[in-house]
Amino acid sequence: MIVFDASTLILLAKLDILKTIVHTREVFISKEVKAEATCKSELLDAKIIIELINTGKIGVMKVKNQTLFKKFQDDFVLAEGEASALLLAQQKQAILATDDGQAIKACKVLGVKFVTAVHFLLDVFYKKRISKELALVKLERLEQLGRYNDRIIFDATSKIERRMGEK
């Protein structure tokens, strides 16, 4: 099971790989993440997310412990979406999909496993669902959309290019 925060959900929808991911994994979001990711319903990424929710490919769950939710927000300086996703992941012993720096720090403190949009892109490439060329194009797009440090992009590019040499 993977719990997504809004930023990673939106990034993967913009990269056009979210549909691939939800077909191979059990995906959940909090009500707060749903609200954040679909508030601009006219955008293509929001339309994709709404479709996946409506078809049951993305489950929506309510965070139960409001006291702990507020504590996560205060202690880790997280917005509602990130705090609710982190709490949901912790409660369900799930992996948190996040690209938020503060949420990643909180995961490390709390021992919650996490993945980023870059991880998903590499996974889709490794499973041969997209070509090397398309993976590099999507990585470049991800670099434009996200706030990744140069080292992360360099490492991901190297992994894609190395893998193409393997037969």
C-alpha positions in Angstrom: 0.0 0.0 0.0 1.2 3.5 -0.9 -0.2 6.7 0.5 0.3 9.8 -1.7 0.6 13.4 -0.8 -0.7 16.0 -3.3 2.6 17.1 -4.8 3.7 13.6 -5.8 0.2 12.7 -7.0 0.0 15.8 -9.2 3.6 15.4 -10.5 2.9 11.8 -11.6 -0.4 12.8 -13.2 1.4 15.6 -15.1 4.1 13.0 -16.3 1.3 10.7 -17.5 2.5 7.8 -15.4 0.0 7.9 -12.6 -2.5 5.6 -14.4 0.3 3.0 -14.8 1.2 3.2 -11.1 -2.4 2.7 -9.8 -2.8 -0.4 -11.9 0.1 -2.1 -10.2 -0.2 -0.8 -6.6 -2.8 -0.2 -4.0 -3.0 3.6 -3.7 -4.7 5.8 -1.1 -4.9 9.5 -0.3 -6.4 11.4 2.5 -9.5 13.7 2.1 -7.2 16.7 2.5 -4.9 15.5 -0.3 -8.0 14.9 -2.5 -9.2 18.4 -1.9 -5.7 19.9 -2.6 -5.1 17.8 -5.8 -8.5 18.3 -7.3 -9.2 21.9 -6.4 -8.5 23.1 -9.9 -10.7 20.6 -11.6 -10.3 22.1 -15.0 -6.6 21.1 -15.1 -5.7 17.9 -16.9 -3.8 16.5 -13.8 -6.8 17.1 -11.6 -9.1 15.4 -14.2 -6.9 12.3 -14.2 -6.9 12.2 -10.4 -10.7 12.6 -10.2 -11.1 9.8 -12.8 -8.9 7.5 -10.8 -10.8 8.3 -7.6 -14.2 7.8 -9.3 -13.2 4.5 -10.7 -11.8 3.2 -7.4 -8.2 3.1 -8.5 -7.3 5.6 -5.8 -9.0 5.2 -2.4 -9.8 8.2 -0.2 -9.5 7.8 3.5 -10.3 10.1 6.4 -7.6 10.7 9.0 -8.9 9.5 12.4 -6.6 11.0 15.0 -7.1 14.8 14.8 -4.8 15.5 17.8 -1.9 13.6 16.2 -2.7 15.3 12.8 -2.3 18.7 14.4 0.8 17.6 16.2 2.4 16.5 12.9 1.5 19.8 11.4 3.1 21.7 14.3 6.1 19.5 15.1 7.2 19.0 11.5 5.9 22.3 10.0 3.7 20.5 7.4 0.7 21.6 5.5 -2.6 19.8 5.9 -2.1 17.5 2.9 1.4 16.4 3.9 0.5 16.0 7.6 -2.6 13.9 6.8 -0.7 11.7 4.3 2.1 11.1 6.7 -0.3 10.2 9.5 -2.3 7.9 7.2 1.0 6.2 6.0 2.1 5.7 9.6 -1.3 4.4 10.8 -1.5 1.9 7.8 2.2 1.0 8.0 2.3 2.1 4.3 4.9 3.8 2.2 4.5 7.5 1.8 4.9 9.0 -1.7 6.1 12.5 -1.2 8.4 15.0 -2.8 8.1 17.5 0.1 11.3 18.1 1.9 9.7 18.6 5.3 7.6 15.4 4.9 10.7 13.5 4.0 12.5 14.7 7.1 9.4 13.7 9.2 9.5 10.2 7.6 13.1 9.8 8.6 12.3 10.8 12.2 9.2 8.6 12.4 10.7 5.6 10.6 8.1 5.8 7.8 9.3 4.5 4.4 9.0 7.0 1.6 9.4 7.2 -2.2 9.4 10.2 -4.6 8.2 10.8 -8.1 11.7 10.1 -9.3 11.5 6.6 -7.8 8.2 5.9 -9.6 9.7 7.2 -12.9 12.7 4.9 -12.6 10.4 2.0 -11.6 8.2 2.4 -14.7 11.4 2.6 -16.8 13.0 -0.5 -15.2 9.8 -2.5 -15.8 10.0 -1.5 -19.5 6.7 0.3 -19.5 8.4 3.3 -21.1 11.5 3.6 -23.3 14.8 5.1 -22.3 14.1 8.1 -24.5 10.7 8.7 -23.0 12.1 8.2 -19.5 14.7 10.9 -20.1 12.1 13.3 -21.5 9.8 12.7 -18.4 12.8 13.2 -16.1 13.5 16.5 -17.7 9.9 17.5 -17.3 10.0 16.4 -13.7 13.1 18.5 -13.1 11.1 21.5 -14.5 8.1 20.8 -12.4 9.7 19.7 -9.1 12.3 21.2 -6.8 15.0 18.6 -7.0 18.6 19.2 -6.3 20.9 18.6 -9.3 22.4 15.5 -7.7 19.1 13.6 -7.7 18.5 14.4 -11.4 22.0 13.5 -12.3 21.8 10.2 -10.4 18.4 9.3 -12.1 19.8 10.2 -15.5 22.8 8.0 -14.9 20.6 5.1 -13.9 18.5 5.4 -17.0 21.5 5.7 -19.3 23.4 2.9 -17.6 20.3 0.6 -17.9 20.1 1.2 -21.6 23.5 -0.4 -22.1 22.4 -3.6 -20.4 20.8 -6.3 -22.6 
